[in-house]
Each structure stands twice: as structure tokens, then as C-alpha cells.
Amino acid sequence: MTSTLKLKNAKEGEVVTRFPPEASGFIHIGHTKAALVNFMLAQQYKGKMILRFDDTNCDKEKHEYEEAILQDLRSLGITWDIGPTYTSDYFPQMLEMAEQLIREDKAYCDHTPKEEMQKHRFDGTPTPCRANTLEQNLAMWEEMKKASPEGLQTCLRAKLSVDNPNKALRDPVIYRCNLTPHPRHGDKYKVYPTYDFACPIVDSVEGVTHALRTSEYNDRNDQYRWMIKALGLRPPSLDDFSRLNMEYTVMSKRKLTEFVNTGKVWGWDDPRMPTTRGLLRRGVHVQALWEFVKVQGMSKVSNTMEWEKIWNLNKKIIDPIAPRYTAVDQFRVPVTLAGHHQVSRQSVPLHKKTPGIGTKEVAYAPKLFLEEQDVVLLAEGEEVTLMDWGNAFVRIIEKDSEGKPTHVTMELNLAGDFKTTKQKLSWLADVDANVPIVMYEFDHLITERNIDKATDLDRVVREVTEYKLLGLAEEGLRAVKKGDVIQFQRRGFFICDAVEPVMTFFYIPDGHLKHNHLSAMARWGPPPP
């Protein structure tokens, strides 16, 4: 598989990358890509990766999110050589550097009302505060640090340009007041640096050699370089890679929070969510995510990726290792095998092509269950194959007043040739040891392939996204544990989400757009796109 994971100006053994999440929510597949890119490149060049929490926004950060991020990174197989460090570890140095910029006339305090300041920035004109004297700026800076009534109305701006065509360079704000207690420092600080001021400083101080950012930061790269130069710091190498956009997927933290708060999903680990824990719960194998990211690498091409690419990679990984079991759903049809009177059991491989996985005991009985969707295709007198048993003749098909099959009588013909039959049927012996199960299948949360910040979420939310079938499975399924991936024959791959009070399984898509004819989506869901 071709990879574009390459760095400019990289020396083996000297590369230092960093992953700097904000502990304000659960990481999603976009963050996963960023984390894996930094981790893989550090490994590839025999370097190091720093894990750093960007804790400059007191209003959003919570310790529970920090713990969740650490847990998710470990689940992805990502380790870090340094950290976790915190941007707030460097607050004292940043305060000194901010004052340095003020004294060198590279920053000024501005108490222009927000709307008026925005208009000046848009028009490319200076606010009156840009002409402040050094004494005025230092006095206003002190008021900011005290969070006095005057200080609360003031911000500190870097003096770059008022009319640069790149609006990110129009005197950006680098410090603001905030009275919210900091998660780690409480009320010690009243002013906090913006990400764009803090990031280049900490990157340089921590020894980052390659600061890798998604392409959405492109317009702010010159701002990053200005901060480094103005403060006389060692410059890390900046490089961009494309931001990950997935079809039919909301990535906005605010909109995902709305899904959670309104009960549209079960929580942040809901298998319909693009969060790392949601994807893993749905049955995405970690290796599939690694391969998916490796293929994209440092490509700067921005496009919307199809989920089928992940599911195809995923299937290649789980197919050789997933044990095979049989299950029938709630619409199953009872079958009597005429002339067959005994229950027997036989040990068979869990996976014919991977015998090392182990074996299971399969029951063979005079009474069976077949899938209703299969029975409706049968005709009396037809010879069919009962998979992994042998052939049988369909003798009688009983139906109710609506024409639905209610019972089938068959007669075994184990000497028959399976090559001559059209129907190859999965079946389940009707024995007391069978296991009740629940099978879930999920649809996309939204109806549109691409959305943006302006999209009205209420307009595109899909009304029904959860489909459920009850079923029975063979007794060997009791050996399956939560988190195990299996295949229900002819139904597809599933991940076990719970073993009590009832064994619960989530369908794992396989990259095919067409619904499996035995699936819940085929029975109740909308047609595939």
C-alpha cells in the first residue's frame, strides 16, 4: 500500500513531533488521523513524539476529557515518548514574552469594543489603540493581569499588519482575560494566551522539530512564523496535511454534543458517532485505521472520504481471524426433518481457512430453523443444501392466510451433490442450548454526503438510524466475550457489545453498499444511496 508519510528536512534519530489535543471533548476520526500521522512519522524516523494538552481555554477543558483522550490513544496503540505535557506549564514564560513584545512595540493593548474591532479588521484599518504609548500599553497590560473592570474589556494584540490580504495576519489577539478557574492552576492566572500565540512558543521550547498541522491552519502559518521570529525562538519546520472529512458525517464538536444532549445517540461512544471510541465500538479494527491514515499520509489534497474505504480495509483484516457462527432472526421458520429422530453433536473448526482459531460443537437435530427470507424462495420438491451438513428435499411448505411460511417439512439426502443445488441454506438446530441474541445495524446520522458550518443540522438529521433484530444463535456462541469480532454466516461480521443480560451484537459494514438480504436494514431500512 503506497504511503506519503514523509517529512522535509528530517534526520533519522532527531525528529520530534507532537500531538496537542484540547481536553474539551472526545477525539474523533479527524483527531485520530492527526495523532497517527505524528506517531507514525516519529517512529519512521526513529524520533520522538510529545503528547501535549493545549489547556489555554478554561471554559471548555475538563479532566474527564483528558482521561478519555489518554484512554483512546492507548486503544489506538499510540504511545508517546514525552508527556503528557501541558501548555499551561509554560504560562510564566509566555507572560514574560508577551511583555517583551509590548516593550519592543510588537504588541499593544486594545479596549476597542468587539464589534468595532471586527469592523476595523475587516476594513483593514487601525483602531485608535494601535497608537498607544509604551507606558499606556504596560499600564493596560497590568490591568489585564489583575482582571480589573478595565482589564476585562481589554485584549493584547500582536502588531503585525492592519491591512494584510491574509486576515489572519491583521493584528491577531494573543491574550485575553478569563475569570474561569483553570483546571490545573485555579485562580492563579486571569489572562490566557490564544492558541496561535502559545503553540509556536511551546513547540520551540519543547524541542519540536516538525510541527504538523491540518491544512485549515494554512492561513495562520505566517502568523506562527512571525511569533517565532519576533521572540527570537528556534523555528520548527511547519508542514500541512489535509483535514479529514468523511461522507455523511458530522465532525463539529458542537453539533456532536447536540446529538448527545438531545438523545439522538446513546452517548459519545455510540457506534454511530465518528469518535474514536464510537468507531472501535462499531468494530473498526485499529490496524484498519492505521492503514487508512498511512495511505493518506501527508497528502494536501482535500476531499471527502468514503466510509467504504475504511470498511474494505477492515474486512481484509477481520475476515481471516473472525470465528464463524450461525444465527437466525425473529422471523425464523421451524423445520422438521422427516425420518430423522436423534440429536447429535460434532466438533468443527470455528474458521475453515484458519484452523488455529479453534473448534466449536455443532448440534444436528430433527428440528431446525431456517431464515424466512430463504424459505420464501423455496419450492416443494426442490433439493437444497443445508450448509456443512448435506442435501435435503423440500417436501411440504405450510403457509398462513397471508401466504407467509409457517413450517417446512424436509427429508435429508446426505448422498446428494451440493453442486447441483441452487439454494445453500444456513440453518440452526432447534435445541435448548441455543443462545438468545440481539443484532443491531446502524445508518448514517445525517442524510447529506457533505455538510459545512452553515448547514442546518435539523434539516439533514436522519430520522431513524438504529435497526434491531432479535435472534437465536448456536450454543458455541457462549464462548464469545465483549469486544470479540465474529461472523454470523451469511449475515456478515459483528462485534459483541454485551454478553449480559442478553448477548448483543453490532453489525460491522463490509464496504458493500447493497444491504445483505438477511439484515435489519434490508427489512426495515431505506434503500442504499
C-alpha positions in Angstrom: 0.0 0.0 0.0 1.5 3.3 -1.1 2.2 5.8 1.7 3.0 9.5 1.5 4.3 9.7 5.1 7.4 11.7 4.5 9.0 14.7 6.2 11.1 17.6 4.8 14.5 18.3 6.3 14.2 15.2 8.6 17.2 13.5 10.1 16.9 10.0 11.4 17.0 9.9 15.2 16.4 13.7 15.5 12.8 14.1 14.6 10.4 15.3 17.3 6.7 15.6 16.5 3.8 16.5 18.8 0.1 15.8 19.2 -1.6 18.7 21.0 -5.3 17.9 21.7 -7.5 20.2 23.7 -9.2 18.4 26.6 -12.6 19.8 25.7 -14.2 16.7 24.2 -13.7 13.2 22.9 -11.4 12.8 20.0 -12.9 11.8 16.6 -11.5 10.2 13.5 -10.0 13.6 12.4 -8.0 13.8 15.6 -7.2 10.1 15.2 -5.6 10.9 11.8 -3.5 13.7 13.3 -2.4 11.6 16.2 -1.4 8.7 14.0 0.4 10.9 11.4 2.6 12.3 14.2 3.1 9.0 15.8 3.9 7.1 12.6 6.4 9.7 11.4 8.2 9.8 14.8 8.5 6.0 14.6 9.5 6.1 10.9 12.4 8.5 11.6 13.3 6.8 14.9 12.4 10.0 16.7 10.1 11.0 19.5 6.5 12.2 19.8 5.3 14.6 22.5 1.8 14.4 23.9 0.8 17.9 25.0 -2.6 19.0 26.2 -3.5 22.5 25.0 -5.1 23.8 28.1 -5.5 27.5 27.2 -9.3 27.6 27.2 -10.6 27.2 30.8 -14.2 27.4 29.7 -14.1 24.1 27.9 -11.5 21.9 29.4 -12.4 19.0 31.8 -10.3 16.4 33.5 -12.7 13.7 32.3 -11.9 14.5 28.7 -8.2 14.4 29.4 -8.5 10.9 30.8 -10.7 9.9 27.8 -8.1 11.1 25.3 -5.4 9.2 27.1 -7.5 6.1 27.0 -8.4 6.5 23.4 -4.8 7.0 22.3 -3.8 3.8 24.1 -6.7 2.0 22.5 -5.2 3.1 19.1 -1.8 1.7 20.0 -0.3 5.1 20.2 2.4 5.8 22.8 4.3 9.0 23.5 8.0 9.5 24.4 7.5 12.8 26.2 4.5 13.9 28.3 1.8 14.4 28.7 2.9 18.0 29.0 0.6 21.0 29.3 0.7 24.3 27.5 -0.1 25.9 30.9 3.3 24.6 32.1 4.8 27.5 30.1 2.4 30.3 31.2 5.1 32.1 33.2 7.5 32.2 30.2 4.6 33.3 27.9 3.7 36.2 30.2 7.3 37.4 30.0 7.3 37.0 26.2 4.1 39.0 25.9 5.6 41.8 27.9 8.7 41.6 25.8 6.6 42.1 22.6 4.9 45.1 24.3 8.3 46.7 25.2 9.6 46.1 21.6 6.5 47.8 20.1 5.4 44.4 18.6 2.2 44.2 20.7 -0.4 46.6 22.1 -3.4 46.5 24.4 -6.7 47.3 22.8 -10.0 48.0 24.6 -11.9 48.7 21.4 -15.4 47.1 21.6 -15.6 43.7 20.0 -17.9 44.6 17.1 -15.9 47.8 16.3 -12.6 45.9 16.4 -14.0 43.3 14.0 -15.1 46.1 11.6 -11.6 47.6 11.7 -10.0 44.2 11.0 -12.5 43.6 8.1 -11.8 47.1 6.6 -8.1 46.8 7.2 -7.9 50.0 9.3 -6.2 50.5 12.7 -8.0 51.1 15.9 -7.0 54.1 18.0 -5.2 51.8 20.5 -2.7 50.8 17.9 -1.0 54.2 18.6 -0.7 53.6 22.3 2.5 54.7 24.0 4.6 52.1 25.8 3.5 53.4 29.1 -0.2 53.1 28.2 0.3 49.6 27.0 2.2 48.5 30.1 -0.5 50.1 32.3 -3.3 48.4 30.4 -1.4 45.1 30.5 -1.2 45.3 34.3 -5.0 45.9 34.4 -5.5 42.8 32.3 -3.4 40.7 34.5 -5.4 41.8 37.5 -8.7 41.4 35.6 -9.9 44.8 36.8 -13.1 46.2 35.2 -10.9 48.0 32.7 -8.7 44.9 32.1 -11.7 42.7 31.4 -12.6 45.0 28.5 -9.0 44.8 27.0 -7.1 42.3 24.9 -3.5 42.1 23.8 -2.8 42.1 20.1 0.3 41.4 18.1 1.3 44.3 15.9 1.7 42.5 12.5 -0.4 44.4 10.0 -3.7 46.1 9.7 -4.4 45.5 6.0 -2.6 42.3 5.1 -4.6 40.4 2.4 -4.4 37.4 4.8 -6.8 38.5 7.5 -5.1 36.1 10.0 -2.2 38.5 10.0 -4.3 41.6 10.8 -3.0 42.2 14.4 -4.3 38.9 15.9 -5.3 38.8 19.6 -2.7 36.9 21.6 -4.0 37.4 25.2 -7.5 37.7 26.7 -8.9 37.9 30.2 -10.8 34.9 31.6 -12.1 34.6 35.2 -13.0 30.9 34.9 -10.7 28.9 37.2 -8.1 26.9 35.3 -8.4 23.1 35.7 -4.8 22.9 36.9 -4.0 26.3 38.3 -7.2 27.5 39.7 -7.3 31.4 40.1 -3.6 31.9 39.7 -4.0 33.5 36.2 -6.5 36.0 35.0 -5.1 36.3 31.4 -4.7 33.5 29.0 -2.8 33.2 25.7 -4.5 32.3 22.5 -3.6 29.1 20.8 -1.9 30.9 18.0 0.4 32.6 20.4 1.0 29.7 22.7 1.5 27.0 20.1 4.7 28.2 18.4 6.3 29.1 21.7 5.7 25.7 23.3 6.7 23.9 20.0 10.0 25.7 20.1 10.7 25.4 23.8 9.8 21.7 23.9 12.1 20.9 21.0 9.6 20.0 18.3 11.4 19.7 15.0 8.3 19.2 12.8 5.0 20.9 13.7 2.4 19.1 11.5 -1.0 20.8 11.2 -4.1 20.2 9.1 -4.5 22.4 6.0 -7.2 24.6 7.7 -4.2 26.3 9.5 -2.6 27.3 6.2 -3.6 31.0 6.5 -2.1 31.1 10.0 1.3 29.6 9.2 2.8 33.0 8.5 1.4 34.1 11.9 3.2 31.1 13.5 6.5 32.1 11.9 6.1 35.7 12.9 5.7 34.8 16.5 8.8 32.6 16.4 10.9 35.4 14.7 9.6 38.2 16.9 10.5 36.3 20.0 13.8 35.1 18.7 13.0 31.4 19.2 14.2 28.3 17.4 11.9 27.7 14.4 10.3 24.2 14.0 9.6 23.1 10.5 6.0 23.6 9.6 4.1 21.3 7.3 0.4 20.7 6.5 -1.7 17.7 5.7 -5.3 17.6 4.5 -8.0 17.7 7.1 -10.1 14.5 7.2 -13.7 14.9 6.0 -15.9 11.8 6.0 -19.1 11.5 4.0 -22.4 11.6 5.8 -20.5 12.6 9.0 -20.7 15.5 11.4 -17.2 16.4 12.8 -18.2 19.6 14.6 -17.8 19.2 18.4 -20.8 21.5 18.9 -23.0 19.5 16.6 -21.9 16.2 18.0 -22.7 17.5 21.5 -26.1 18.3 20.3 -26.6 14.7 19.2 -25.6 13.5 22.6 -27.7 16.1 24.6 -30.9 15.5 22.6 -30.7 11.7 22.9 -30.2 11.2 19.2 -27.4 8.9 20.1 -26.6 6.8 23.3 -23.5 8.8 24.2 -20.0 9.7 22.9 -19.2 6.0 22.4 -22.3 5.4 20.3 -21.3 3.3 17.3 -22.9 5.9 15.0 -20.5 8.6 16.3 -17.2 9.4 14.5 -15.4 9.4 17.8 -12.5 7.1 18.3 -14.4 5.1 20.9 -17.5 5.0 18.8 -15.6 3.6 15.8 -13.9 0.9 17.9 -17.2 0.0 19.5 -18.7 -0.3 16.0 -16.0 -2.9 15.1 -13.3 -0.9 13.3 -10.0 -2.7 13.8 -7.2 -0.5 15.0 -5.0 -1.8 12.1 -7.6 -0.6 9.6 -7.4 2.9 10.9 -3.6 2.8 10.7 -3.7 1.6 7.1 -6.3 4.2 6.2 -4.1 7.0 7.6 -1.0 5.6 6.1 -2.5 5.7 2.6 -3.4 9.4 3.0 -0.2 10.3 4.7 0.9 13.9 4.3 -1.2 14.5 1.2 -2.6 18.0 1.0 -5.4 17.1 -1.3 -8.7 18.0 0.4 -11.6 15.8 -0.3 -14.4 13.9 1.3 -13.5 10.3 2.1 -15.9 7.4 1.7 -16.5 5.1 4.7 -16.4 2.1 2.3 -12.6 2.6 2.1 -12.3 2.0 5.9 -14.7 -0.9 5.9 -13.0 -2.6 3.0 -9.6 -2.3 4.8 -11.3 -3.5 7.9 -12.8 -6.6 6.3 -9.5 -7.7 4.9 -8.1 -7.7 8.5 -11.0 -9.3 10.3 -12.1 -11.9 7.7 -9.1 -14.3 8.4 -9.5 -14.1 12.1 -13.2 -13.9 12.9 -14.8 -17.2 14.1 -17.9 -18.3 12.2 -21.2 -18.9 13.9 -24.8 -19.4 12.8 -27.8 -17.3 13.9 -31.4 -16.9 12.7 -33.6 -14.0 13.4 -37.0 -13.5 15.0 -38.8 -14.3 11.7 -37.3 -17.8 11.6 -39.3 -20.7 10.2 -39.4 -24.1 12.0 -38.4 -27.1 10.0 -39.0 -30.8 10.7 -36.7 -33.4 9.1 -38.8 -36.4 8.3 -37.2 -39.7 9.3 -34.5 -38.0 11.4 -35.0 -38.6 15.1 -31.8 -38.0 17.0 -29.8 -35.1 18.3 -26.0 -35.4 17.7 -23.1 -33.1 18.1 -19.9 -32.8 16.2 -16.7 -30.7 16.7 -16.0 -28.4 13.7 -13.5 -25.6 13.0 -14.5 -22.1 14.0 -13.0 -21.0 10.7 -12.3 -23.5 7.9 -9.5 -21.5 6.4 -7.9 -20.6 9.8 -7.9 -23.9 11.8 -5.7 -22.4 14.5 -8.6 -20.3 15.8 -10.2 -23.4 17.4 -13.3 -25.5 17.3 -16.9 -25.5 18.3 -19.6 -28.1 19.0 -22.4 -28.0 16.4 -25.8 -29.7 17.1 -27.6 -31.7 14.4 -31.3 -32.3 15.3 -34.6 -33.5 13.8 -36.0 -29.9 14.2 -34.3 -26.9 12.7 -34.8 -23.2 12.0 -34.4 -21.6 8.6 -34.5 -17.9 7.7 -37.8 -16.7 6.5 -36.1 -14.8 3.6 -34.7 -18.1 2.4 -37.9 -20.2 2.8 -39.9 -17.8 0.6 -37.6 -18.7 -2.2 -38.1 -22.5 -1.9 -40.4 -24.7 -3.8 -41.9 -28.1 -2.8 -39.9 -30.9 -4.3 -36.7 -28.8 -4.6 -33.4 -30.2 -3.5 -31.4 -27.8 -1.4 -28.1 -27.8 0.6 -28.0 -27.4 4.3 -24.6 -25.8 4.7 -22.0 -28.0 6.4 -24.4 -30.9 6.7 -25.7 -32.1 3.4 -28.6 -32.0 0.9 -32.3 -32.3 1.7 -35.6 -32.4 -0.3 -38.3 -29.8 0.5 -41.4 -31.9 0.9 -44.1 -29.6 2.4 -44.2 -25.8 2.9 -47.1 -24.7 5.1 -48.3 -21.1 4.9 -50.7 -18.8 6.8 -53.6 -16.9 5.4 -51.3 -14.1 4.2 -49.0 -16.5 2.4 -46.2 -16.4 4.9 -44.4 -19.7 5.5 -45.1 -21.1 9.0 -43.5 -24.6 8.8 -41.4 -26.7 6.4 -41.0 -30.4 6.2 -37.8 -31.7 4.7 -36.1 -35.1 4.1 -32.4 -35.4 4.3 -30.5 -36.7 1.2 -26.9 -36.7 2.5 -25.7 -38.6 -0.6 -26.9 -35.7 -2.8 -24.4 -33.5 -4.7 -24.2 -29.9 -3.3 -23.0 -28.8 -6.7 -26.4 -29.5 -8.2 -28.5 -27.3 -5.8 -29.4 -23.7 -6.3 -30.1 -22.8 -2.6 -27.3 -23.1 0.0 -29.0 -22.5 3.3 -27.7 -21.6 6.8 -29.7 -23.4 9.5 -29.8 -23.7 13.2 -30.7 -26.9 15.2 -33.7 -26.3 17.5 -32.1 -27.3 20.8 -32.5 -25.9 24.3 -28.9 -24.7 24.4 -29.4 -22.1 21.7 -28.4 -18.5 22.8 -30.9 -15.6 22.5 -29.2 -12.6 20.8 -29.9 -9.1 19.7 -28.4 -7.8 16.4 -28.2 -4.1 15.7 -27.5 -2.3 12.5 -26.9 1.4 12.1 -27.3 4.0 9.4 -25.6 7.4 8.9 -26.8 10.1 11.3 -27.3 12.6 8.5 -28.8 12.4 5.0 -26.4 14.6 3.1 -23.0 13.4 1.9 -21.3 16.8 2.5 -22.1 19.5 5.1 -20.5 22.7 6.3 -20.7 25.1 9.1 -23.7 26.8 7.6 -25.7 23.5 7.3 -28.9 23.4 9.3 -28.5 20.2 11.3 -32.2 19.8 11.9 -32.8 19.7 8.1 -30.3 16.9 7.5 -30.6 14.7 10.5 -31.8 11.2 9.6 -35.0 10.3 11.5 -34.2 6.6 12.0 -30.7 5.3 12.3 -31.0 2.2 14.5 -32.4 -1.1 13.4 -32.7 -4.2 15.6 -33.4 -7.9 15.1 -33.9 -10.5 17.8 -32.5 -13.9 17.1 -31.2 -17.3 18.2 -27.6 -18.5 17.8 -25.8 -21.7 18.2 -24.7 -22.7 21.7 -21.0 -22.3 20.9 -21.5 -18.5 20.9 -21.4 -18.5 24.7 -17.6 -18.5 24.4 -17.7 -15.1 22.8 -16.6 -12.1 25.0 -17.4 -8.4 24.8 -15.3 -6.8 22.1 -14.9 -10.1 20.1 -15.5 -9.9 16.4 -17.3 -12.8 14.7 -19.1 -13.7 11.6 -22.7 -14.9 11.6 -22.7 -17.0 8.4 -24.4 -15.3 5.5 -25.2 -12.3 7.7 -21.9 -10.7 7.9 -19.4 -9.6 10.6 -20.5 -8.5 14.0 -18.8 -7.2 17.2 -20.0 -8.3 20.6 -21.1 -5.3 22.6 -22.5 -7.1 25.6 -22.9 -10.6 27.0 -25.5 -9.8 29.7 -28.4 -9.6 30.2 -28.6 -10.7 26.6 -25.8 -11.2 24.1 -25.8 -8.1 21.9 -24.0 -7.7 18.6 -23.4 -4.7 16.3 -23.2 -5.3 12.5 -19.8 -4.3 11.0 -20.2 -2.9 7.5 -18.1 -4.7 4.9 -17.7 -1.9 2.3 -20.6 -3.1 0.1 -23.4 -0.5 -0.5 -26.0 -3.2 -1.1 -27.7 -4.4 2.1 -27.4 -8.1 3.0 -30.8 -9.7 2.3 -30.9 -11.1 5.8 -30.1 -7.8 7.5 -32.3 -5.5 9.6 -31.6 -2.7 7.1 -32.8 -4.8 4.2 -36.1 -5.5 6.1 -36.8 -2.0 7.5 -34.2 0.5 6.3 -34.1 2.9 3.4 -32.6 1.8 0.1 -28.8 2.2 -0.1 -27.5 5.5 -1.6 
